[in-house]
Amino acid sequence: VAATLQQAHAYFEEMKTLHQAYWVGKGMRGSFANHHWEAFHRGLIDERFRHAEIQLIRISAGEQTIGCLYNFVHNGWVYALQSGFHYEQNHTLHPGYVSHYLAIEHNLKHTAKIYDFLAGDAQYKSSLGRNDHALAWVVLQRRCWKFKLEDALRKGLDRAVDDAENAGALSTLAVTGARAAISVAPMSVLISLIENSEQFFQE
């Protein structure tokens, strides 16, 4: 477990390398492709590590890193936010399971009450976790014309997707993707959906 701010940043950097290697290798961008996300969390480490609210853990076998974990800590509750693991060709090895198991063990020995895997349905979460809790997403907006227009646009797009689905003009996959995008996408993406809507319809 990182004991100094310098060590915390070193573990964070190693986690970034492992995380990106895995996800880019799968053809995806990885969390660290978002430079704003990375800058925010580096700043957070600078500000809150000294208050014992940030936990960075490096799990290793000798000199070989198995995994790095980035957790938040508050009132005995450990939130597992991000990770990076060293994957071998041998698929019987499970660096994620090993890393989280050892992190749980460590935290329980140091007065933690809960190790929270947060949102998501990854297999290791259901294997290592015992309980889950409902997660509510809340959006708070000021009253202004821009947000009213955005809400109206979302409702209109939802109705259009309903009509297209009922008419058999959209595939199940397209309906699922469109609904997900409509619910969370910024206005620029919503406008792009309208401009390129023809590509979603079946011939």
Disulfide bonds with the S-S distance in Angstrom:
none
